[in-house]
Amino acid sequence: MEQRTKIHQYENSAETFSKKKTELFGAIEHFLKTKDELVNATNQTTNQNNQLTKEISLLSKHLREMDGWRCFQSDLYYISSEEKNWYDGKEDCLKRGANLTIVNSNEEQDFLKTYDEVWIGLTNMENTWKWIDGSTPTSSFWAYGKPNGHTTKYCAVTSKRLDKSEWNDYPCSSSFKWVCERTFLK
């Protein structure tokens, strides 16, 4: 009987051991799966971190270049501190990786009115008013009686009169401040 009890205990121990072994293999399999998921998550986080680092670097570069630039909607604007003719303003904008501004909306026109009279990218070079990119204006903010039909080379400034923002035409050789515009992430 004692032998039988020992055999029974042995069988119970073997069965318990087998169950524990199965449980441990299950736990190991779960831990390995969790480890793989964590490695994948770490790799994704590392990739995201690298991408964010690149974006921070690019934004830092743009911020360093922004001295004197103002952000409005999705564009950057540079308002000169000196006065020059339209052509010199255009050249300065090009050197800054921009161009004289093209006014596309009432909001943009309202934004510009805070800068008194400044050259914009609108000119009458061949008896037709065109933006600096060659397009024809789709909006117009001309002051009353403007443009006044000059056939010589005339350029436009945006100005504020009685808290109303409007355009005026002047000979391109006149001196005004100018406003450059460029896309934010360029």
GIPEQUI-V662942 format. One record per pair of residues at least 24 apart in sequence whose C-alpha atoms are under 10 Angstrom apart, sorted by the first residue. I is the first residue (numbers start at 1). J is the second residue. D is the distance in whole Angstrom. If there is no record, write none. Layout:
i=I j=J d=D
i=I j=J d=D
This chain:
i=58 j=185 d=8
i=58 j=186 d=10
i=59 j=184 d=10
i=59 j=185 d=8
i=62 j=184 d=8
i=62 j=185 d=8
i=62 j=186 d=9
i=65 j=96 d=9
i=66 j=96 d=10
i=66 j=184 d=10
i=69 j=179 d=10
i=69 j=180 d=9
i=69 j=181 d=9
i=69 j=182 d=10
i=70 j=181 d=9
i=71 j=181 d=10
i=71 j=182 d=10
i=71 j=183 d=10
i=71 j=184 d=8
i=72 j=107 d=9
i=72 j=108 d=8
i=72 j=111 d=8
i=72 j=112 d=10
i=72 j=181 d=10
i=72 j=184 d=9
i=73 j=107 d=9
i=73 j=108 d=9
i=73 j=183 d=10
i=73 j=184 d=9
i=74 j=182 d=9
i=74 j=183 d=7
i=74 j=184 d=6
i=74 j=185 d=9
i=75 j=181 d=7
i=75 j=182 d=6
i=75 j=183 d=5
i=75 j=184 d=5
i=75 j=185 d=9
i=75 j=186 d=10
i=76 j=101 d=10
i=76 j=180 d=8
i=76 j=181 d=6
i=76 j=182 d=5
i=76 j=183 d=6
i=76 j=184 d=6
i=76 j=185 d=9
i=77 j=101 d=8
i=77 j=112 d=9
i=77 j=179 d=6
i=77 j=180 d=5
i=77 j=181 d=5
i=77 j=182 d=7
i=77 j=183 d=9
i=77 j=184 d=9
i=78 j=178 d=8
i=78 j=179 d=5
i=78 j=180 d=5
i=78 j=181 d=7
i=78 j=182 d=9
i=79 j=112 d=9
i=79 j=115 d=8
i=79 j=118 d=8
i=79 j=119 d=10
i=79 j=177 d=7
i=79 j=178 d=6
i=79 j=179 d=5
i=79 j=180 d=7
i=79 j=181 d=9
i=80 j=115 d=10
i=80 j=118 d=9
i=80 j=119 d=10
i=80 j=176 d=9
i=80 j=177 d=5
i=80 j=178 d=6
i=80 j=179 d=6
i=80 j=180 d=8
i=81 j=176 d=10
i=81 j=177 d=7
i=81 j=178 d=8
i=81 j=179 d=10
i=82 j=175 d=9
i=82 j=176 d=8
i=82 j=177 d=6
i=82 j=178 d=8
i=83 j=118 d=9
i=83 j=119 d=9
i=83 j=174 d=9
i=83 j=175 d=5
i=83 j=176 d=4
i=83 j=177 d=4
i=83 j=178 d=7
i=84 j=119 d=9
i=84 j=172 d=10
i=84 j=173 d=8
i=84 j=174 d=7
i=84 j=175 d=4
i=84 j=176 d=5
i=84 j=177 d=6
i=84 j=178 d=8
i=85 j=119 d=8
i=85 j=155 d=10
i=85 j=171 d=9
i=85 j=172 d=6
i=85 j=173 d=5
i=85 j=174 d=5
i=85 j=175 d=5
i=85 j=176 d=6
i=85 j=177 d=8
i=85 j=178 d=9
i=86 j=118 d=9
i=86 j=119 d=6
i=86 j=120 d=8
i=86 j=121 d=9
i=86 j=122 d=10
i=86 j=123 d=9
i=86 j=154 d=9
i=86 j=155 d=7
i=86 j=156 d=9
i=86 j=157 d=9
i=86 j=170 d=10
i=86 j=171 d=9
i=86 j=172 d=5
i=86 j=173 d=6
i=86 j=174 d=7
i=86 j=175 d=7
i=86 j=176 d=8
i=86 j=177 d=9
i=86 j=178 d=8
i=87 j=119 d=10
i=87 j=155 d=10
i=87 j=172 d=7
i=87 j=173 d=8
i=87 j=174 d=10
i=88 j=172 d=10
i=88 j=173 d=9
i=88 j=175 d=9
i=88 j=178 d=9
i=89 j=118 d=10
i=89 j=119 d=8
i=89 j=120 d=9
i=89 j=121 d=10
i=89 j=175 d=9
i=89 j=176 d=9
i=89 j=177 d=8
i=89 j=178 d=6
i=89 j=179 d=8
i=89 j=180 d=8
i=90 j=119 d=9
i=90 j=120 d=9
i=90 j=121 d=8
i=90 j=132 d=9
i=90 j=178 d=8
i=90 j=179 d=9
i=90 j=180 d=8
i=92 j=178 d=9
i=92 j=179 d=10
i=92 j=180 d=8
i=93 j=178 d=9
i=93 j=179 d=8
i=93 j=180 d=5
i=93 j=181 d=8
i=93 j=182 d=9
i=94 j=180 d=9
i=94 j=181 d=10
i=94 j=182 d=10
i=96 j=180 d=8
i=96 j=181 d=9
i=96 j=182 d=9
i=97 j=180 d=9
i=97 j=181 d=9
i=97 j=182 d=7
i=97 j=183 d=10
i=97 j=186 d=9
i=98 j=179 d=10
i=98 j=180 d=6
i=98 j=181 d=5
i=98 j=182 d=5
i=98 j=183 d=8
i=98 j=186 d=10
i=99 j=132 d=8
i=99 j=133 d=9
i=99 j=179 d=8
i=99 j=180 d=5
i=99 j=181 d=6
i=99 j=182 d=7
i=100 j=131 d=9
i=100 j=132 d=7
i=100 j=133 d=10
i=100 j=178 d=7
i=100 j=179 d=6
i=100 j=180 d=4
i=100 j=181 d=6
i=100 j=182 d=9
i=101 j=131 d=9
i=101 j=132 d=8
i=101 j=133 d=10
i=101 j=178 d=9
i=101 j=179 d=6
i=101 j=180 d=5
i=101 j=181 d=5
i=101 j=182 d=8
i=102 j=130 d=10
i=102 j=131 d=6
i=102 j=132 d=8
i=102 j=133 d=9
i=102 j=135 d=10
i=102 j=137 d=9
i=102 j=179 d=10
i=102 j=180 d=9
i=102 j=181 d=8
i=103 j=131 d=9
i=103 j=137 d=8
i=103 j=138 d=9
i=103 j=139 d=8
i=103 j=140 d=9
i=103 j=141 d=9
i=103 j=158 d=10
i=103 j=181 d=10
i=104 j=137 d=8
i=104 j=138 d=8
i=104 j=139 d=7
i=104 j=140 d=9
i=105 j=138 d=9
i=105 j=139 d=7
i=105 j=140 d=9
i=105 j=141 d=10
i=106 j=139 d=8
i=106 j=140 d=9
i=106 j=141 d=9
i=106 j=165 d=9
i=109 j=140 d=10
i=109 j=141 d=8
i=109 j=158 d=8
i=109 j=159 d=9
i=109 j=164 d=10
i=109 j=165 d=7
i=109 j=166 d=8
i=109 j=167 d=9
i=110 j=158 d=10
i=110 j=160 d=9
i=110 j=163 d=10
i=110 j=164 d=8
i=110 j=165 d=6
i=110 j=166 d=9
i=111 j=165 d=9
i=112 j=158 d=7
i=112 j=159 d=8
i=112 j=160 d=9
i=112 j=165 d=8
i=112 j=166 d=10
i=112 j=179 d=9
i=113 j=158 d=7
i=113 j=159 d=6
i=113 j=160 d=5
i=113 j=161 d=9
i=113 j=163 d=8
i=113 j=164 d=8
i=113 j=165 d=5
i=113 j=166 d=8
i=113 j=167 d=10
i=114 j=158 d=10
i=114 j=159 d=8
i=114 j=160 d=7
i=114 j=163 d=9
i=114 j=165 d=9
i=115 j=158 d=9
i=115 j=159 d=8
i=115 j=160 d=8
i=115 j=177 d=9
i=115 j=178 d=9
i=115 j=179 d=9
i=116 j=157 d=9
i=116 j=158 d=7
i=116 j=159 d=5
i=116 j=160 d=6
i=116 j=161 d=9
i=116 j=165 d=9
i=116 j=176 d=10
i=116 j=177 d=9
i=117 j=156 d=10
i=117 j=157 d=6
i=117 j=158 d=5
i=117 j=159 d=4
i=117 j=160 d=7
i=117 j=161 d=10
i=117 j=165 d=10
i=117 j=166 d=10
i=117 j=167 d=9
i=117 j=168 d=9
i=117 j=176 d=7
i=117 j=177 d=7
i=117 j=178 d=8
i=117 j=179 d=10
i=118 j=156 d=8
i=118 j=157 d=5
i=118 j=158 d=6
i=118 j=159 d=7
i=118 j=167 d=10
i=118 j=168 d=10
i=118 j=175 d=9
i=118 j=176 d=6
i=118 j=177 d=5
i=118 j=178 d=5
i=118 j=179 d=6
i=118 j=180 d=10
i=119 j=155 d=8
i=119 j=156 d=6
i=119 j=157 d=4
i=119 j=158 d=7
i=119 j=159 d=9
i=119 j=167 d=10
i=119 j=168 d=10
i=119 j=169 d=10
i=119 j=170 d=10
i=119 j=172 d=9
i=119 j=174 d=10
i=119 j=175 d=9
i=119 j=176 d=6
i=119 j=177 d=6
i=119 j=178 d=4
i=119 j=179 d=6
i=119 j=180 d=9
i=120 j=155 d=8
i=120 j=156 d=6
i=120 j=157 d=6
i=120 j=158 d=7
i=120 j=167 d=9
i=120 j=177 d=9
i=120 j=178 d=6
i=120 j=179 d=6
i=120 j=180 d=8
i=120 j=181 d=9
i=121 j=155 d=8
i=121 j=156 d=7
i=121 j=157 d=9
i=121 j=178 d=9
i=121 j=179 d=9
i=121 j=180 d=9
i=121 j=181 d=9
i=122 j=154 d=9
i=122 j=155 d=6
i=122 j=156 d=5
i=122 j=157 d=8
i=122 j=158 d=10
i=122 j=167 d=10
i=122 j=169 d=9
i=123 j=153 d=8
i=123 j=154 d=6
i=123 j=155 d=4
i=123 j=156 d=6
i=123 j=157 d=10
i=123 j=169 d=9
i=123 j=170 d=10
i=123 j=171 d=10
i=123 j=172 d=8
i=124 j=149 d=10
i=124 j=150 d=9
i=124 j=151 d=8
i=124 j=152 d=8
i=124 j=153 d=6
i=124 j=154 d=5
i=124 j=155 d=6
i=124 j=156 d=8
i=124 j=169 d=9
i=124 j=171 d=10
i=124 j=172 d=9
i=125 j=151 d=8
i=125 j=152 d=8
i=125 j=153 d=5
i=125 j=154 d=7
i=125 j=155 d=8
i=125 j=172 d=10
i=126 j=151 d=8
i=126 j=152 d=9
i=126 j=153 d=8
i=126 j=154 d=10
i=127 j=151 d=6
i=127 j=152 d=8
i=127 j=153 d=8
i=127 j=154 d=9
i=129 j=154 d=9
i=129 j=155 d=9
i=129 j=156 d=9
i=130 j=155 d=10
i=131 j=155 d=10
i=131 j=156 d=10
i=140 j=166 d=9
i=140 j=167 d=8
i=141 j=165 d=7
i=141 j=166 d=5
i=141 j=167 d=6
i=141 j=168 d=9
i=142 j=166 d=5
i=142 j=167 d=4
i=142 j=168 d=6
i=142 j=169 d=9
i=143 j=167 d=6
i=143 j=168 d=6
i=143 j=169 d=9
i=144 j=168 d=9
